[in-house]
Amino acid sequence: MASERMSPVDTAWLHMDEPENPADIVTLLTFDDRLSYDALKSVIEERLLKYDRFKQRVTEADGHPTWEDDPEFHIERHVMRYELDAPLTSDTLSRVVTDLANEDLSPDRPLWAMHLIEGSDGGSAIVSRLHHCIADGFALAHAMLTLTDRADGTPMSETLQPAEQGEHEPLLDVLVHEAAEVARHPSHAVDLAKQGAALALSLGHLLFVPFDRRTVLKKELSGRRRMAWSSGLDLETIKWIGHSRGATVNDVLLSAMTGALRRFLADAGEPVDEFTIRAIIPVNLRPVHSIEEMDDSMGNRFGLVFLDLPVNEKTTEARFRGLKERMDAMKGTPEAFVAFGILNALGHTSATIEHIVNDVFGRKASLVVTNVPGPREPLYIDGVRLRDVMTWVPHPARLGLGLAILSYAGKVIVGVRVDEAVSNNPAHLVTLFEDEVSGMLDKAKASY
């Protein structure tokens, strides 16, 4: 039986898994028409199971996890049908996604599961859950999209194209450019953490940044999470709003997100004029800009940075300025590399120490914000058009809120994953975000 010792970074994510806050990644693919279950199984067997990790379970002895082939692996144990006796509306799908996202992955099997949701109206969706120790959100989103074809029937993975300038760029894009050496030699990140004044400053910032203010976002977790997502926002409109302000797509989206969080906190009675809140942002350390440029490697190759969100600013313009100043200050710093080195080091420690550090990091921030630029053109599975794509990463370190931005086929979707102790109505935060974007659009039109 083939086996392989788990890498330190992947081990750190395995040990971050907790009953009240599992370290799983949830992906949603929606289709207007019915997708065949047999066709889905066939394409998974051909394209997803080429990755060994999807046929391997995790065994652990003396604190050292190992990947080993599952002798009882069978695709039907991981790919299941979920038939509804109702149309596949947004409300119905939201309830299904929430229910499935709260199910545990079986530890004696490969750590993933996929459900084909079939509505009575002929629509369908795929909900997948994959453990973070298999790979990070960027790699897993790529793996899921290798199931798809382009309009001419060519598998997406065979015709990869680089992203164009001006499209939905990853957060802290400069860091992606500068990460090529670390991506080629991940162990180099550990060496980096031991040398250089800039690295020492970044390490100090990560470890000694003060705890974030205790707000409604930092309640003790209930262990049950709810999911919601926005309607598809037109990417060209977002770019036009940014152009009218001399800003980027990310400037617009982060400003709208910050404005929505300000209103959310104010609704909860928080004195929002008095403080900022801190987000943890995963930064992809592969030398690529979009999912389309990814290779087939699994594993976790990302660092973490802290970003203070100026919820204390009352106007959109002030939030734009505050965010730009903070983003500019982080670009070119090695903070993400240092965080990767910390995660690598954590993988060599006991699970107890990992949980202590996990808890400390959780006190330094209030939420996780992720950003994945997806394919620019419509994709298909077995000739059925993929309408929308959404992915949610876990909010580790005992955080209760995760916000995700993903672009696909000219649209941008924002997803919310929140513990019920923080909010039992994630759709409200989505509505606040959409209202902020609408307000920005109205102001941009008025200025012309």
C-alpha positions in Angstrom: 0.0 0.0 0.0 1.5 3.3 -1.1 2.0 5.9 1.7 3.5 9.3 2.1 4.2 11.4 5.1 2.1 14.6 5.2 4.0 17.9 4.7 4.3 20.1 7.8 2.0 22.9 6.4 -0.7 20.4 5.5 -0.2 18.8 9.0 -0.8 22.2 10.6 -4.2 22.4 8.8 -5.1 18.9 9.7 -4.6 19.7 13.4 -6.5 23.0 13.2 -9.6 21.0 12.6 -12.0 21.3 15.6 -15.5 20.1 16.2 -16.9 23.6 16.4 -14.8 24.9 13.5 -13.8 22.3 11.0 -11.0 23.1 8.5 -13.0 22.3 5.3 -13.4 24.1 2.0 -16.9 24.2 0.5 -17.5 24.7 -3.2 -20.8 25.3 -5.0 -21.4 24.8 -8.8 -24.8 25.6 -10.1 -26.4 24.6 -13.5 -29.6 25.7 -15.2 -30.2 22.2 -16.6 -30.0 18.6 -15.3 -26.5 17.1 -14.9 -26.3 13.3 -15.2 -25.1 11.6 -12.1 -23.4 8.9 -14.2 -21.7 11.6 -16.3 -20.5 13.4 -13.2 -19.0 10.2 -11.7 -17.3 9.5 -15.0 -15.7 12.9 -15.3 -14.6 12.7 -11.6 -13.0 9.3 -12.2 -11.2 10.6 -15.3 -10.1 14.0 -14.1 -10.3 14.3 -10.3 -9.0 10.9 -9.2 -5.8 11.5 -11.1 -4.8 13.4 -7.9 -3.7 10.7 -5.4 -5.0 12.7 -2.4 -8.6 12.0 -3.4 -8.0 8.3 -3.1 -6.0 8.5 0.1 -7.0 8.5 3.7 -5.0 10.0 6.6 -3.5 7.8 9.3 -1.7 9.1 12.3 0.8 7.6 14.7 2.9 9.5 17.2 1.5 12.8 15.9 2.9 12.2 12.4 0.1 12.1 9.8 0.6 10.0 6.7 -1.3 9.7 3.4 -2.1 6.1 2.5 -4.2 4.5 -0.2 -7.7 3.7 1.0 -8.1 0.0 0.4 -11.9 0.4 0.5 -12.1 3.4 -1.8 -15.2 3.5 -4.0 -16.5 6.6 -5.8 -20.0 6.1 -4.6 -18.8 6.6 -1.0 -17.8 10.2 -2.0 -20.1 11.2 -4.8 -23.8 11.1 -3.8 -27.2 12.2 -5.2 -29.4 14.6 -3.3 -32.9 14.7 -4.9 -35.3 17.5 -4.0 -39.1 17.4 -4.4 -39.0 21.2 -4.9 -37.5 23.6 -7.4 -33.9 24.5 -6.9 -34.5 28.1 -5.8 -31.8 30.3 -4.1 -33.6 29.8 -0.7 -33.8 26.0 -1.1 -30.2 25.7 -2.3 -29.0 27.9 0.6 -30.6 25.5 3.1 -29.1 22.5 1.4 -25.7 24.0 1.2 -25.9 25.0 4.9 -27.0 21.5 5.9 -24.3 19.7 4.0 -21.6 22.2 5.1 -22.3 21.2 8.7 -21.8 17.5 8.1 -18.5 16.0 9.3 -16.1 14.3 6.8 -15.5 10.7 7.7 -12.0 10.4 9.1 -11.6 6.8 8.0 -12.0 7.8 4.3 -10.3 10.3 2.0 -11.3 13.6 3.3 -13.8 14.8 0.7 -17.4 14.5 -0.3 -19.5 15.7 -3.2 -23.3 15.9 -3.6 -25.2 16.3 -6.9 -28.3 18.3 -6.0 -31.3 17.7 -8.3 -34.3 20.0 -8.2 -37.7 19.2 -9.4 -37.5 22.0 -12.0 -34.6 20.3 -13.9 -31.9 22.5 -12.3 -28.9 21.0 -10.6 -25.9 21.9 -8.4 -22.8 20.3 -7.0 -21.8 20.9 -3.4 -18.4 19.7 -2.5 -16.6 19.6 0.8 -12.8 19.1 0.9 -10.5 19.2 3.9 -7.9 22.0 3.9 -5.1 19.5 4.5 -5.5 18.2 1.0 -4.8 21.6 -0.5 -5.6 25.3 -0.2 -8.6 27.0 -1.6 -6.8 28.1 -4.8 -5.6 24.6 -5.6 -8.9 22.9 -4.8 -10.9 25.4 -6.8 -8.6 24.6 -9.7 -9.1 20.8 -9.1 -12.9 21.3 -9.2 -12.7 23.3 -12.4 -10.6 20.6 -14.2 -14.0 18.7 -14.3 -15.2 21.3 -16.8 -14.9 21.9 -20.5 -14.9 25.0 -22.6 -17.7 25.8 -25.0 -16.0 23.8 -27.8 -15.7 20.7 -25.6 -12.0 21.1 -24.9 -11.1 20.2 -21.3 -10.3 23.4 -19.5 -7.1 21.9 -18.2 -5.7 21.4 -21.7 -6.1 25.0 -22.8 -4.9 27.1 -19.9 -4.5 30.8 -20.5 -2.9 33.6 -18.4 -5.2 36.2 -16.9 -5.4 39.6 -18.7 -4.3 42.7 -17.0 -7.2 44.7 -15.5 -9.3 41.6 -14.7 -10.2 40.6 -11.2 -6.8 40.5 -9.7 -5.8 38.6 -6.6 -5.4 40.5 -3.4 -1.8 41.8 -2.9 -0.9 40.8 -6.5 2.6 42.1 -6.0 3.2 39.4 -3.4 2.3 36.8 -6.0 4.9 38.0 -8.4 7.5 38.0 -5.6 6.6 34.5 -4.4 8.1 32.5 -7.3 11.1 31.4 -5.4 9.1 30.2 -2.4 6.6 28.4 -4.7 9.4 26.5 -6.4 11.2 25.8 -3.1 8.7 26.0 -0.2 11.3 25.1 2.4 13.0 28.4 1.5 10.3 30.2 3.4 11.5 28.7 6.7 15.1 29.9 5.9 13.7 33.3 5.1 12.1 33.6 8.5 15.5 33.4 10.1 17.3 36.2 8.3 16.9 39.8 7.3 15.7 42.9 9.2 12.5 43.1 7.0 11.6 39.5 7.9 12.2 40.1 11.6 9.9 43.1 11.4 7.2 41.1 9.6 7.6 38.3 12.2 7.2 40.8 14.9 4.1 42.3 13.2 2.5 38.9 12.9 3.2 37.8 16.4 3.0 41.0 18.4 0.1 42.8 16.6 -2.4 43.6 19.4 -5.6 41.6 19.9 -8.5 42.8 17.8 -11.4 44.6 19.5 -14.0 42.2 21.0 -17.2 42.7 19.1 -20.2 40.7 18.1 -17.9 39.1 15.5 -15.9 37.4 18.2 -18.5 35.6 20.1 -17.8 32.0 21.4 -18.6 29.7 18.5 -21.8 27.5 18.4 -20.2 25.0 15.9 -23.0 25.5 13.3 -22.3 27.6 10.3 -24.7 29.2 7.8 -23.9 30.1 4.2 -25.2 32.8 1.8 -23.9 34.4 -1.4 -24.7 37.4 -3.6 -26.2 37.5 -7.0 -23.7 37.8 -9.8 -22.3 41.3 -9.9 -21.2 42.5 -13.4 -17.4 42.6 -13.4 -17.4 45.4 -16.1 -19.6 47.5 -13.9 -17.3 47.0 -10.9 -14.3 47.9 -13.1 -16.2 51.1 -14.3 -16.9 52.1 -10.7 -13.2 51.7 -9.9 -12.1 53.6 -13.0 -14.4 56.5 -12.0 -12.4 56.7 -8.7 -9.0 55.8 -10.0 -9.3 52.5 -8.1 -9.0 48.8 -8.9 -11.6 46.1 -8.8 -10.3 45.0 -5.4 -10.5 48.5 -4.1 -14.2 48.6 -4.9 -15.0 45.2 -3.5 -13.0 45.7 -0.3 -14.6 49.1 0.2 -18.1 47.7 -0.3 -17.3 44.9 2.1 -15.9 47.3 4.7 -19.0 49.5 4.4 -21.3 46.4 4.8 -19.4 45.3 7.9 -19.7 48.8 9.3 -23.5 48.7 8.9 -23.7 45.1 10.2 -21.8 46.1 13.4 -23.8 49.3 13.8 -27.0 47.2 13.6 -25.7 45.1 16.4 -25.1 48.2 18.6 -21.4 48.4 18.2 -19.8 51.9 18.4 -18.3 51.6 14.9 -16.9 55.2 14.8 -14.4 54.2 17.5 -12.4 51.2 16.0 -11.2 49.3 13.0 -11.4 45.5 12.7 -8.7 43.2 11.4 -9.1 40.6 8.7 -6.8 37.7 7.9 -6.1 37.4 4.2 -4.7 34.3 2.6 -2.1 35.2 -0.1 -1.4 32.7 -2.8 2.4 32.0 -3.0 2.3 30.3 -6.4 3.6 32.4 -9.4 0.2 32.5 -11.0 -2.6 35.1 -11.2 -5.7 33.0 -11.7 -7.1 29.4 -11.4 -6.6 29.0 -15.1 -2.8 29.1 -14.8 -2.6 26.5 -12.0 -0.7 23.2 -12.4 -2.0 19.9 -10.9 0.0 20.2 -7.6 -2.0 19.8 -4.4 -0.9 20.9 -0.9 -1.0 24.3 0.8 1.1 27.1 -0.7 -0.1 30.3 0.8 0.8 32.8 3.5 -1.3 35.0 5.7 -1.4 38.8 6.2 -3.4 41.0 8.5 -5.4 43.9 7.0 -7.1 46.5 9.1 -10.6 47.3 7.7 -11.5 51.0 8.4 -15.1 50.4 9.5 -14.7 53.6 11.6 -14.7 55.7 8.4 -18.2 57.2 7.6 -17.9 57.7 3.9 -17.0 55.5 0.9 -14.2 57.9 -0.1 -12.6 57.7 3.3 -12.8 53.9 3.3 -11.2 53.9 -0.2 -8.3 56.0 1.1 -7.8 54.0 4.3 -7.8 50.7 2.5 -5.4 51.9 -0.2 -2.9 53.2 2.4 -3.0 49.9 4.2 -2.7 47.8 1.0 0.2 49.9 -0.3 2.0 49.5 3.0 1.8 45.7 2.8 2.9 45.3 -0.8 6.4 44.2 -1.2 6.7 43.0 2.5 7.6 39.4 3.2 4.8 39.0 5.8 3.1 36.3 3.8 6.4 34.4 3.5 6.9 34.5 7.2 3.4 33.3 7.9 4.0 30.3 5.5 7.2 29.6 7.6 5.2 29.7 10.8 2.7 27.3 9.4 5.5 25.0 8.3 7.0 25.2 11.8 3.6 24.4 13.4 3.5 21.2 11.4 6.5 20.0 13.4 4.9 20.7 16.8 2.4 18.9 18.9 -1.3 19.4 18.2 -1.6 21.1 21.7 0.9 23.8 20.7 -0.9 24.3 17.4 -4.2 24.9 19.1 -2.6 27.4 21.4 -1.1 29.4 18.5 -4.4 28.9 16.7 -6.2 30.6 19.6 -3.7 33.5 19.7 -4.1 34.2 16.0 -7.8 34.1 16.5 -7.6 37.0 19.0 -5.7 39.2 16.6 -8.4 39.2 13.9 -12.2 39.1 13.5 -12.7 37.5 10.2 -11.1 35.9 7.1 -11.4 37.5 3.7 -10.4 35.4 0.6 -10.2 36.3 -3.1 -10.0 33.8 -6.0 -10.0 35.1 -9.6 -11.8 32.4 -11.6 -12.2 31.6 -15.3 -13.3 34.4 -17.6 -15.4 32.3 -19.9 -18.5 30.0 -19.4 -17.6 26.4 -18.7 -19.5 23.1 -19.0 -19.7 19.6 -17.6 -21.0 17.0 -20.0 -22.4 19.8 -22.2 -24.4 21.4 -19.3 -23.5 25.0 -18.8 -22.0 26.0 -15.4 -24.0 29.0 -14.4 -22.2 30.2 -11.2 -19.3 29.2 -9.0 -18.8 29.9 -5.3 -16.3 28.7 -2.8 -16.0 29.2 1.0 -12.8 28.6 2.9 -12.8 27.8 6.6 -12.4 30.6 9.2 -9.8 29.0 11.4 -8.3 30.2 14.7 -11.8 30.1 16.2 -13.0 33.0 14.0 -16.8 33.1 13.3 -16.9 34.9 9.9 -15.5 34.2 6.5 -16.1 36.4 3.4 -15.1 35.1 0.0 -14.8 36.9 -3.4 -14.8 34.8 -6.6 -15.1 35.9 -10.2 -16.3 33.7 -13.1 -17.4 34.5 -16.6 -17.7 38.2 -16.2 -19.4 38.1 -12.8 -18.3 38.6 -9.2 -19.9 36.7 -6.4 -19.4 37.4 -2.7 -20.0 34.6 -0.2 -20.6 34.6 3.5 -19.9 31.7 5.9 -20.8 32.6 9.5 -21.2 30.8 12.8 -24.7 31.1 14.1 -23.4 32.7 17.3 -22.3 35.7 15.2 -25.4 35.8 13.0 -28.2 33.5 12.0 -28.9 35.6 8.9 -25.8 35.7 6.6 -28.1 36.9 3.7 -28.4 40.2 5.6 -24.7 40.8 5.2 -24.9 39.9 1.5 -27.7 42.5 1.1 -25.6 45.2 2.8 -22.8 44.4 0.5 -25.0 44.7 -2.6 -26.4 47.9 -1.3 -22.9 49.4 -0.9 -22.0 48.5 -4.5 -25.3 50.0 -5.7 -24.6 53.2 -3.8 -21.1 53.4 -5.4 -22.6 52.9 -8.8 -25.1 55.7 -8.3 -22.4 58.1 -7.1 -20.2 57.2 -10.1 -23.0 57.9 -12.5 -23.8 61.2 -10.8 -20.2 62.3 -11.2 -20.4 61.9 -15.0 
